[in-house]
């Protein structure tokens, strides 16, 4: 079975195009792709450059969800070192609910040093950050975050640095993906 998706790039490399025009053009593309029967629509997370102006792909995809009916909606990707894992879980659950179960979760560590610097995070530390995430004192396994999203439970320590207490997400999934 084939699957064909569209990446909504949100790049603004045209000096005469305003950001508003760029966003409206990408949203119109998303609507057209949905009507034409594309299987999925993807939005990247990028910061501080014209390459792609989408600092919160989950917020953007919530807007796309309201404009479309059937295409899956994917984050390509949420950059975990720049985001609190609890907030990511809550936002993805909410997106899945408001989109009628169409959310697809893609995550990554990012690849641009230019984007790391303003966050005050050394790119070289991003792998260490991932390795330092712990669940009940044991290293976080790759599928634990996904299981937490599916159950609506925060199993990783709250807060980016792991300080604070784990908790239940108030927003909970209606179905098991």
Secondary structure, DSSP 8 states (H G I E B T S, - for coil): ----EEEE------TTS-HHHHHHHHHHHHHHHHHHT-SEEEE--B-SSTT--BS-HHHHHHHHHHH-SSSEEEES-EEGGGS-HHHHHHHHHHHHHHTTS-EE--EE----HHHHHTTT--GGGHHHHHHH-EETTEE--HHHHHHHHHHTB--S-SSTTS-S---B-SS--SS--
